[in-house]
Amino acid sequence: MNTENTNWIRVTLYAALAMVLSGCQALLPTSSSRTPFGWSSYADAARALEQIVPYKTRRAELHVLGFDSTDNPAVTILNFADIAQRFPATAALSSDEMDRGLRDCLKAGRRCTGYAIAVKQVGRKRIGNFWLDTFNFRRESEITGWSFNALIVLVDDVVVYALSGGQPAIREYETVRNPLGPLQSLGDAIRPPSPF
């Protein structure tokens, strides 16, 4: 073979190898975790909560806004004891220092109920070098999404208190390094179980 053919073959092999290696990242796994709910973003959930007006909004209106425990698995029904546990500092406050809605809830006792809402939509995508990831030397993940939580307190059928929070934008990077690669977890596999 002449040197021109050898160089051409070498360049072709390098180009093919580069294409194969660059496409390997698409083979890395991805995962997602979300709570089924009626809102597609943090802003949608916050807008729904902003429509609640304490001492005016009724339980039936909450259901129309998507805060219905029978249709929305992100909604948890709270009883009076659950609500009291969420606000332990209210015991140290005078009634004048407390929010009016919480004060009315504590006075109402068992007639006070509530909804706790916890919604999240989080995706996890593996990024980085395919071969280092495959052989467990280095795994890099990008975590993106959002989370929303809210508390709605009712006395009888009237909302007296509403509060929200959460993370409008989640963006995290996680790196796990194993210097021994696939042998890293071998020690756990061959170690005898502890008698304790």
C-alpha positions as CSV (number, residue, x, y, z in Angstrom):
1,M,0.0,0.0,0.0
2,N,1.2,3.5,-0.7
3,T,1.4,6.2,1.9
4,E,-1.6,8.2,0.4
5,N,-3.9,5.2,0.8
6,T,-2.6,4.6,4.3
7,N,-3.2,8.2,5.3
8,W,-6.6,8.2,3.7
9,I,-7.6,5.0,5.6
10,R,-6.2,6.5,8.9
11,V,-8.1,9.8,8.5
12,T,-11.3,7.8,7.7
13,L,-10.9,5.6,10.7
14,Y,-10.3,8.7,13.0
15,A,-13.4,10.4,11.6
16,A,-15.5,7.3,12.1
17,L,-14.2,6.9,15.6
18,A,-15.0,10.6,16.4
19,M,-18.5,10.2,15.1
20,V,-19.1,7.1,17.1
21,L,-17.8,8.6,20.3
22,S,-19.7,11.8,19.9
23,G,-22.9,10.0,19.4
24,C,-22.4,7.8,22.5
25,Q,-23.7,10.5,24.9
26,A,-27.2,9.9,23.5
27,L,-26.9,6.4,24.9
28,L,-26.6,7.6,28.5
29,P,-29.8,7.1,30.6
30,T,-32.2,9.8,31.5
31,S,-35.0,9.7,34.2
32,S,-37.7,12.0,35.4
33,S,-39.8,12.3,38.5
34,R,-43.1,14.2,38.6
35,T,-46.3,14.3,40.6
36,P,-49.4,14.1,38.3
37,F,-51.2,17.4,38.7
38,G,-53.0,20.0,36.6
39,W,-50.3,22.7,36.4
40,S,-47.5,22.6,33.8
41,S,-45.2,25.0,35.5
42,Y,-44.4,26.7,38.8
43,A,-46.0,29.9,37.5
44,D,-49.3,28.1,36.7
45,A,-49.4,26.7,40.3
46,A,-48.6,30.0,41.8
47,R,-51.3,31.7,39.7
48,A,-53.9,29.2,40.9
49,L,-53.0,30.0,44.5
50,E,-53.0,33.7,43.9
51,Q,-56.7,33.4,43.0
52,I,-57.5,32.4,46.6
53,V,-58.8,35.3,48.7
54,P,-58.9,34.5,52.4
55,Y,-62.3,34.9,54.0
56,K,-64.0,34.9,50.5
57,T,-62.9,31.7,48.7
58,R,-64.9,28.7,49.5
59,R,-64.0,25.0,49.4
60,A,-66.0,24.4,46.2
61,E,-64.0,27.1,44.4
62,L,-60.7,25.4,45.5
63,H,-61.8,22.3,43.7
64,V,-62.4,24.4,40.5
65,L,-58.8,25.8,40.8
66,G,-57.3,22.3,41.0
67,F,-56.9,22.0,44.7
68,D,-59.2,18.9,45.0
69,S,-57.8,15.9,46.8
70,T,-60.0,13.5,44.9
71,D,-58.7,14.6,41.5
72,N,-55.2,15.8,42.3
73,P,-52.8,13.4,44.0
74,A,-50.5,16.3,45.0
75,V,-53.1,17.5,47.6
76,T,-53.1,16.1,51.1
77,I,-56.0,16.7,53.5
78,L,-54.9,18.0,56.9
79,N,-56.9,17.9,60.1
80,F,-56.6,20.4,63.0
81,A,-53.7,18.5,64.7
82,D,-51.7,18.4,61.4
83,I,-52.1,22.1,61.0
84,A,-51.2,22.9,64.6
85,Q,-48.0,20.8,64.2
86,R,-46.9,22.9,61.2
87,F,-47.0,26.1,63.3
88,P,-45.4,25.3,66.7
89,A,-44.2,28.9,67.1
90,T,-47.8,30.1,67.4
91,A,-47.9,28.8,71.0
92,A,-45.3,31.4,71.9
93,L,-47.1,34.3,70.2
94,S,-49.8,36.4,71.6
95,S,-53.1,36.3,69.6
96,D,-52.3,39.9,68.3
97,E,-49.0,38.7,66.8
98,M,-50.6,35.8,65.0
99,D,-51.9,35.9,61.5
100,R,-55.7,36.3,61.6
101,G,-56.4,33.1,59.7
102,L,-54.2,31.0,62.0
103,R,-55.7,32.6,65.0
104,D,-59.2,31.8,63.7
105,C,-58.1,28.2,62.9
106,L,-56.8,27.6,66.4
107,K,-60.0,29.0,67.9
108,A,-62.1,26.8,65.6
109,G,-60.4,23.6,66.7
110,R,-61.8,20.5,64.9
111,R,-63.7,22.7,62.4
112,C,-60.3,23.8,61.1
113,T,-59.0,21.7,58.2
114,G,-56.6,22.3,55.4
115,Y,-54.8,21.2,52.2
116,A,-51.1,20.7,51.8
117,I,-49.9,20.7,48.2
118,A,-46.6,19.3,47.1
119,V,-45.9,19.3,43.4
120,K,-42.7,18.6,41.6
121,Q,-41.4,18.0,38.1
122,V,-37.8,17.0,38.0
123,G,-35.7,15.5,35.2
124,R,-32.3,13.8,35.5
125,K,-30.1,13.5,32.5
126,R,-26.7,11.9,32.4
127,I,-24.1,14.0,30.7
128,G,-20.4,13.6,30.2
129,N,-18.2,10.9,28.8
130,F,-20.1,7.8,27.7
131,W,-17.2,5.4,28.4
132,L,-16.3,6.8,31.8
133,D,-20.0,6.6,32.7
134,T,-20.5,3.0,31.3
135,F,-17.5,1.7,33.3
136,N,-18.5,3.6,36.4
137,F,-15.4,5.8,36.7
138,R,-17.3,9.1,36.5
139,R,-21.0,9.7,36.3
140,E,-22.3,13.3,35.7
141,S,-25.9,14.2,35.9
142,E,-27.8,17.4,35.2
143,I,-31.0,17.8,37.3
144,T,-33.6,20.3,36.1
145,G,-37.2,21.1,36.9
146,W,-39.3,22.9,39.5
147,S,-41.2,22.3,42.8
148,F,-44.1,24.0,44.4
149,N,-45.7,23.6,47.8
150,A,-48.6,25.4,49.4
151,L,-50.7,25.3,52.5
152,I,-54.4,26.2,52.5
153,V,-56.3,26.5,55.8
154,L,-60.1,26.5,56.1
155,V,-62.5,27.0,58.9
156,D,-65.7,25.2,58.0
157,D,-65.8,25.7,54.2
158,V,-64.1,29.1,54.0
159,V,-60.4,29.7,53.3
160,V,-58.8,31.7,56.1
161,Y,-55.1,31.3,55.2
162,A,-53.0,30.5,52.2
163,L,-49.2,30.3,51.8
164,S,-47.0,29.0,49.1
165,G,-43.3,28.4,48.4
166,G,-41.0,26.1,46.4
167,Q,-38.3,26.4,43.7
168,P,-39.4,28.0,40.4
169,A,-36.2,26.7,38.8
170,I,-34.1,23.7,39.8
171,R,-30.8,23.3,38.1
172,E,-28.2,21.1,39.8
173,Y,-25.2,19.2,38.6
174,E,-24.1,16.0,40.3
175,T,-20.8,14.2,39.8
176,V,-19.9,10.8,41.2
177,R,-16.3,9.6,40.9
178,N,-15.2,6.1,41.4
179,P,-11.4,5.8,41.0
180,L,-11.6,2.0,40.8
181,G,-14.4,2.1,38.3
182,P,-16.4,-1.2,38.1
183,L,-14.3,-2.6,40.9
184,Q,-15.4,0.1,43.3
185,S,-18.5,-1.8,44.5
186,L,-16.8,-5.1,44.4
187,G,-15.8,-4.8,48.1
188,D,-19.4,-4.5,49.1
189,A,-20.3,-7.6,47.1
190,I,-17.6,-9.9,48.6
191,R,-17.7,-8.6,52.2
192,P,-19.6,-11.0,54.5
193,P,-22.8,-9.6,56.1
194,S,-22.4,-8.0,59.5
195,P,-23.9,-10.0,62.3
196,F,-25.3,-6.8,63.9
